[in-house]
Amino acid sequence: MTSLQAAFDADKIEIPLGQVHIVRDRCKGCGYCIKYCPREVLEVSEKPNDKGYYFPRVKDEDTCLNCGLCELICPEFAIWSTLTRYVKPKLIKEMVNESF
Amino acid sequence: MSPSEPKPAIGVFICHCGKNIATTIDVEELTQNMVGIEGVAFAENNKYMCSEPGQKLIHDAIRDKGLTGVVIAACSPRLHEITFRKTVATADLNPFLCEVANIREQCSWVHKDKEKATKKAIKIVKSSVEKVKLSDPLTPISVPVTKKCMVIGAGISGIQAALDIADAGFKVVLIEKNSSIGGHMAQLSETFPTLDCSQCILTPKMMEVGNHPNIKLLTNSEVVEVDGYVGNFNIKVKKKQRYVDIDKCTGCNECTNVCPAVVPSEFNEGLGLRKAIYVPFPQAVPQAYILDDQACLGLLPLACSKCMDVCEPGAIDLDQHPEYLDIEVGTIIVATGYDLIPKENIGEYGYGKYKDVVNGLQFERLLSASGPTAGEIRRPSDGKIPQEIVFVQCVGSRDPEHGMPYCSKICCMYTAKHAKLYKHAVHDGQPYVFYIDIRSDGKGYEEFVQQAIVEEDIIYLRGKVSRIFQEDGKGKEDGGKLIVWGVDTLTGKKIEIAADMVVLTMPIIPSEGIKDLAKKLKISTDAFGFITEAHPKLRPIDTATRGIFLAGCSQAPKDIPDTVAQASGAAAKAVIPLLQGKIELDPQTSTVNEDGCSGCGMCEPLCEYGAIDIIEDPSHPKKKIAKVNDALCEGCGSCAVACPSGALEQKGFKSDQLYAMIDEYLTEEDKTCLKTKK
């Protein structure tokens, strides 16, 4: 794949920023949302919920793209995301630096 | 020979080839030696047998002496066999009763001793006489032609070739591996030497291709398999899924707006961004979006599908799979274009290490009005306008140690163009050009370069750059300049330039996958992967395989005018068989003696061309026999050599002919020696 040397047109690009909502007590700890999240937004919590399951929690708030896969995949309807706003992608700087 | 057949009357015609043959071989002695050989009715020599008087000599001798066969002792049959066979045919003798004895490449050119060379030439000609005595008259095989052409690659060369063929009234299938046609020319800002905008002259042609009733455009597609032969190629094409229905897409851009996945833009050479669902550039043909399934958040399981939700015409179909199409065409044009050498190859100039070191194509994108900076020249690291800019020519071209030994041809010109355009945009800026020689060999090119040097105040330095490195940027606003170390060989002085930006002219290499494609098409490539032409001077558009032609940078580095000219040439060549409607193939194919064939099947896997099938013998139901498809057979002779029962023979090279040649060539002494060894 082409590596990114500069992102001159970055100001023209916007991506959605999502907010993840988790109902921790509904979670049964299957881990699907953590495993399948394409941006690896989630991680396993340190402490279990009241039922004794290790529920997901947000690792980095700024990386959710509101794709909605977690909502689709959760068997317990315990997680979903909503659109906060469109933002300039935070990742671009990292993308440039990774290439060099 | 059966007694009923007439006695052979062979004519031997010996060519001096100017001095080429006559200096090393005593042509008179050779001629005298031919007189009196059994079956030889006539022997003569001429200074140039291929000239009109030479050909007339052959023609008249066949008529007057009633010759039954002809031996021409001259150059390699590769050069003039067809010429002489045509001459023989004008005298109503079957052209396959004409044999060329090669006494130039295989004798006079490789020997110095005239006496010995003459002796060898006598042997060569004599053995050819023995062969032609046993030759059979043959008739060329005539096969019908599919009146359609395939053009592989839709850059400027493929576009031009496709348009010319389509305008001539024939159907064209244009295959392009990317999602839009246009190739590298679509990326360029302005073109030398007239500085007209590349997009402005290319886009109308792209539109014409998209709308032409005779052109079937297959983008995002590649050739998988090629079968058949001139006039009847069967090509399997893989049409990769686009995930967007071209006919339904209106180009509204809603899908791109909502797409959350961002990756570097290939079209902008990594100087800008694009989404996972995108249109590569605004003027793309076909004007439809494409989903990059590698960049998408995920299709299995379907992660996001926001694009599908917002697409009002319902053009997005995320369940698409690749399609395989079988296409029959008569001729093929290869116009696969070029790439630049990967940056990893050029380490000492810091490309891939320092952000402000870019290649020629990247600089084109910075100059282009449709580029990521909208035509403003800004450097990648901090977006500032470079005040001092260094262009380095021959970076890896004409440099066998680091890159390629050949000249990439266009760099001298586009560097002059880049420096000029930079000067037009940044009036107080200073461009420097390091060059070895300036090669400006096109119409108006030298004037263009001279104007750059004399009128535009561009400093040309004759010499190579040894190293480019970044100075320590601590405490400096611009993060440290790029220090270019070089030498000016005209003054003999070392040069050090502290530059804001460096542009490297990287070598042109054949586009990725060319060797693979060449293998499928059974055409050859040179050491660098460029497609080899049939003859560097006289057949520069043909490949060695009949019916396959080439255009543009698939053959060698070329500028746009040369590419367009060659593409039109290739189109004209590719139309010839389509106009003829049928094609004559060489009848010197393999033939099966059905009584001798045991159906062992040894020949079948040996045939490179799939011309042999083992079938049930129609006259003996339990027996199998080999069957040769004359149209597919290339006459290589592999099967004839392998056949254990001698049932397979190649017409024109039958076993008895070859044994007669060997028998004539060997002396009695040789034969005794061979016998005792046995």
Boltz contact constraints between the chains, C-beta under 6 A:
constraints:
  - contact:
      token1: [A, 2]
      token2: [B, 264]
      max_distance: 6.0
  - contact:
      token1: [A, 2]
      token2: [B, 266]
      max_distance: 6.0
  - contact:
      token1: [A, 2]
      token2: [B, 270]
      max_distance: 6.0
  - contact:
      token1: [A, 3]
      token2: [B, 270]
      max_distance: 6.0
  - contact:
      token1: [A, 4]
      token2: [B, 264]
      max_distance: 6.0
  - contact:
      token1: [A, 4]
      token2: [B, 270]
      max_distance: 6.0
  - contact:
      token1: [A, 5]
      token2: [B, 270]
      max_distance: 6.0
  - contact:
      token1: [A, 5]
      token2: [B, 271]
      max_distance: 6.0
  - contact:
      token1: [A, 5]
      token2: [B, 355]
      max_distance: 6.0
  - contact:
      token1: [A, 5]
      token2: [B, 380]
      max_distance: 6.0
  - contact:
      token1: [A, 6]
      token2: [B, 271]
      max_distance: 6.0
  - contact:
      token1: [A, 6]
      token2: [B, 380]
      max_distance: 6.0
  - contact:
      token1: [A, 7]
      token2: [B, 273]
      max_distance: 6.0
  - contact:
      token1: [A, 8]
      token2: [B, 271]
      max_distance: 6.0
  - contact:
      token1: [A, 8]
      token2: [B, 272]
      max_distance: 6.0
  - contact:
      token1: [A, 8]
      token2: [B, 372]
      max_distance: 6.0
  - contact:
      token1: [A, 8]
      token2: [B, 373]
      max_distance: 6.0
  - contact:
      token1: [A, 9]
      token2: [B, 272]
      max_distance: 6.0
  - contact:
      token1: [A, 9]
      token2: [B, 372]
      max_distance: 6.0
  - contact:
      token1: [A, 13]
      token2: [B, 273]
      max_distance: 6.0
  - contact:
      token1: [A, 15]
      token2: [B, 260]
      max_distance: 6.0
  - contact:
      token1: [A, 16]
      token2: [B, 260]
      max_distance: 6.0
  - contact:
      token1: [A, 38]
      token2: [B, 297]
      max_distance: 6.0
  - contact:
      token1: [A, 38]
      token2: [B, 298]
      max_distance: 6.0
  - contact:
      token1: [A, 38]
      token2: [B, 303]
      max_distance: 6.0
  - contact:
      token1: [A, 65]
      token2: [B, 260]
      max_distance: 6.0
  - contact:
      token1: [A, 67]
      token2: [B, 297]
      max_distance: 6.0
  - contact:
      token1: [A, 67]
      token2: [B, 303]
      max_distance: 6.0
  - contact:
      token1: [A, 67]
      token2: [B, 304]
      max_distance: 6.0
  - contact:
      token1: [A, 69]
      token2: [B, 303]
      max_distance: 6.0
  - contact:
      token1: [A, 89]
      token2: [B, 262]
      max_distance: 6.0
  - contact:
      token1: [A, 100]
      token2: [B, 355]
      max_distance: 6.0
